[in-house]
C-alpha cells in the first residue's frame, strides 16, 4: 500500500485556515463553491441525516446545517474538525451536529451500516486515498441507506493537465513520467496516479477521468445520476484581473460556469469532477 494517511493528516493539520479560504480567495474558487453548492441544493432534501466526510473546516457543513440536516462530521484531521466546530458555533448552528469523528475514510468502522440518507464527500477526499480509493468508495456505500444519495468530488486528470498552459509547466513536460503515470495518461486510463516523489503535487493523488469515476462508483453497485465539472471554463491558474474587476463580467462567468458544469463536452475539463450517485 502506498496511501499515506499520516502524511495526509499532517498536511491538513498544517494547512489550517487556508482550507476555508481557498473557496473565497479567487473568483475561480468562488465559482467552484457555487457549483458544489448547486448539487447540495438540488440533491439534499431538508432535514435528512447527512454524513459530511472530509468536512474540513466546515464550509459545506454550514450550508447543510442551514438546510436543517441532522449532521455527522468526519475528517482525518482533528485540526480541521476543530475549525468546523468553531465555524458552526459562530453561525449558531452547532446544535445541528450530532457527532464529530476524527477518522480515515478508508476505515469508518465506528459508523454503522446504512445510517445516513446522504453522504457528502467533497474536497477530493477520494483522490487523497491514492491506491485505496476503491476501499474508500466501499465505505461510503456501506454507511449509505438504500435509496440514499452520495455526492462526491475528486481531482480531475484532464482538468489537472489543463493547468500546464496557464502555469507554463515546462518542468512538468520535460520529464512528465517523473510526476505522473505518463503511459497511463497516453493509454487513456480512467484513473492515473501521481508519482510519490513529484514536487508538482502537494500530496500523492489519484486523478480521475469522468469514465474512471463512473466505473469506480458502479463497481460497488451505485447508480450514477450525474457527473459534472468544477470550473469547466476558466481554470484556477488563469489570470483574469479584468473579469474580476467587473461585477457584470464576474456574474456572467459565474452563471455560465454553473449552467454548463454538466455538459458532456465539458465535464472532463474542470479541475474537480463531481458525481451524484444513488444506492439502490
Residue pairs with C-beta under 8 A, 6 or more apart in sequence:
1 131
1 132
2 130
2 131
2 196
2 204
3 106
3 129
3 130
3 131
3 132
3 204
4 130
4 204
5 76
5 104
5 106
7 203
7 204
8 76
8 128
8 203
9 76
9 77
11 202
11 203
12 19
12 56
12 75
12 76
12 77
12 79
12 80
13 77
13 78
13 79
13 80
16 79
16 83
17 57
17 83
19 56
19 57
19 59
19 80
19 83
19 123
20 56
20 57
20 58
20 59
20 83
20 87
22 29
23 29
23 30
23 32
23 33
23 59
24 30
24 33
26 236
26 244
27 240
27 243
27 244
27 250
27 253
27 254
28 231
28 234
28 235
28 236
28 238
28 240
29 236
30 254
31 230
31 231
31 234
31 253
31 254
31 257
31 258
32 230
32 231
32 236
32 271
32 272
33 59
34 254
34 257
34 258
35 228
35 229
35 230
35 231
35 257
35 258
35 261
35 274
36 60
36 122
36 153
36 230
36 274
37 60
37 63
38 258
38 261
39 151
39 226
39 228
39 274
39 276
40 60
40 63
40 64
40 67
40 120
40 151
43 118
43 149
43 151
43 225
43 276
44 50
44 64
44 67
44 69
44 118
44 120
44 149
44 151
45 117
45 118
46 67
46 68
46 69
47 67
47 68
47 69
47 70
48 69
48 70
48 117
48 118
49 69
49 70
49 72
49 115
49 116
49 117
49 118
49 145
50 64
50 69
50 70
50 71
50 72
50 116
50 117
50 118
50 119
50 120
51 72
51 74
51 111
51 115
51 116
51 118
51 119
51 120
51 143
52 60
52 61
52 64
52 71
52 72
52 73
52 74
52 120
52 122
53 74
53 75
53 105
53 108
53 119
53 120
53 121
53 125
53 140
54 74
54 75
54 76
54 105
54 121
54 122
54 123
54 125
55 61
55 73
55 74
55 75
55 80
55 81
55 84
56 75
56 77
56 80
56 83
56 84
56 123
57 80
57 83
57 84
57 87
58 73
58 83
58 84
58 85
58 87
58 88
59 87
60 120
60 122
61 71
61 73
61 84
61 87
61 88
61 97
62 87
62 88
62 91
62 93
64 71
64 96
64 120
65 71
65 88
65 91
65 93
65 96
65 97
66 93
68 96
69 96
69 118
70 96
70 98
71 96
71 97
71 98
72 97
72 98
72 99
72 100
72 101
72 111
72 116
73 81
73 84
73 97
73 99
73 100
73 101
74 81
74 100
74 101
74 102
74 103
74 105
74 108
74 111
75 81
75 84
75 102
75 103
76 102
76 103
76 104
76 105
77 102
78 102
81 100
81 102
84 100
85 94
85 97
85 100
88 94
88 96
88 97
101 108
101 110
101 111
103 110
103 111
105 121
105 125
105 126
105 129
105 136
105 139
105 140
106 129
106 132
106 135
106 136
106 139
107 135
107 139
108 139
108 142
108 143
111 143
112 143
113 142
113 143
114 142
114 143
114 144
114 145
114 146
114 148
115 143
115 145
116 143
116 144
116 145
116 148
117 145
117 148
117 149
118 144
118 148
118 149
118 150
118 151
119 140
119 143
119 144
119 148
119 149
119 150
119 151
120 151
120 152
121 140
121 150
121 151
121 152
121 153
122 151
122 152
122 153
123 153
124 153
124 154
124 155
124 205
124 272
125 136
125 152
126 133
126 136
126 137
126 152
126 154
126 206
126 208
127 133
127 154
127 155
127 205
127 206
127 207
127 208
128 203
128 205
129 135
129 136
129 206
130 193
130 204
130 205
130 206
131 193
131 206
133 191
133 206
133 216
134 216
134 219
137 216
137 217
137 219
137 220
137 222
138 220
140 150
140 152
141 150
141 220
141 221
141 222
141 279
144 150
144 279
145 279
146 279
146 280
147 278
147 279
147 280
148 278
148 279
149 225
149 276
149 277
149 278
149 279
150 217
150 222
150 275
150 276
150 277
150 278
150 279
151 274
151 275
151 276
152 217
152 274
152 275
152 277
153 230
153 272
153 273
153 274
153 275
154 206
154 207
154 208
154 213
154 272
154 273
154 275
155 205
155 206
155 207
155 208
155 271
155 272
155 273
156 207
156 208
156 209
156 210
156 229
156 268
156 269
156 270
156 271
156 272
156 273
157 185
157 191
157 192
157 207
157 208
157 209
157 212
157 268
158 209
158 268
158 269
159 229
159 231
159 235
159 268
159 269
159 270
159 271
159 272
159 273
160 207
160 271
161 185
162 235
162 269
162 271
163 169
163 235
163 236
163 237
163 271
164 172
164 173
165 237
166 235
166 237
166 238
166 239
167 237
169 200
171 200
172 179
172 200
176 182
176 185
177 183
177 195
178 195
178 197
178 198
179 194
179 195
179 198
179 200
179 201
180 192
180 193
180 194
180 195
180 198
180 200
180 207
181 189
181 192
181 193
181 194
181 195
184 192
184 193
185 192
189 209
189 212
190 208
190 209
190 211
190 212
190 213
190 215
190 216
191 206
191 207
191 208
191 209
191 212
191 216
192 206
192 207
193 204
193 205
193 206
193 207
194 200
194 201
194 204
194 205
194 206
194 207
195 204
196 204
208 216
208 273
209 268
210 227
210 267
210 268
210 273
213 227
213 273
213 275
214 224
214 227
214 275
217 224
217 275
217 277
218 224
221 279
221 280
222 277
222 278
222 279
223 277
223 278
223 279
223 280
224 275
224 276
224 277
225 276
225 277
225 278
226 262
226 275
226 276
227 262
227 267
227 273
227 274
227 275
227 276
228 261
228 262
228 267
228 270
228 273
228 274
228 275
229 261
229 262
229 266
229 267
229 268
229 269
229 270
229 272
229 273
229 274
230 261
230 270
230 271
230 272
230 273
230 274
231 257
231 270
231 271
231 272
232 257
232 260
232 261
232 263
232 266
232 267
232 269
232 270
233 253
233 256
233 257
233 260
233 266
233 269
234 240
234 243
234 253
234 257
235 271
236 271
242 249
243 249
243 250
243 253
244 250
260 266
261 267
261 270
261 274
267 273
